[in-house]
Amino acid sequence: MSAPLPQPDPLGGPVTLVDYDDAWPAQFEALAGRIRQALGEDVLELHHAGSTSVPGLAAKPVIDLVLVVADSGREETYVAALEAAGWTLRIREPEWFEHRCLKTTDPASNLHVSAPAAKRSVGCWPSATTCAPTPPTAAL
């Protein structure tokens, strides 16, 4: 049985956007290094996603990452190692491609964890901002 998650942070306050920060790519790389060190070869893919990944775009100052592991539903294969590296499991959505989200505050980040099947099902990683559109149906 999975451990219970902490209560979600209440929503309802203002969302603060800031100008693009040239440090965001380096922050992503530092976070990615921590993840790769924690999980080694279990990292199948790792992407910088969300608005902080788009040069020049104003964004919430939170780095979004998409991590692909073999089976995101098997938390025992990755959560403890990520928690030891500073993340906290905050969201568990088994009904949505076994999506998990972990958070850390140094720097602020959301780590979305998916399995390869999620990409095959929706045509992109569920949390990514760069989904390829479905090709149009050929005219009959």
Secondary structure, 3 states (H helix, E strand, C coil): CCCCCCCCCCCCCCCCCECCCCCHHHHHHHHHHHHHHHHHHHCCEEEEECHHHCCCCCECCCEEEEEECCCCCCHHHCHHHHHHCCCEEEEEECCCCCEEEEEEECCEEEEEEECHHHHHHHCCCCCCCCCCCCCCCCCC
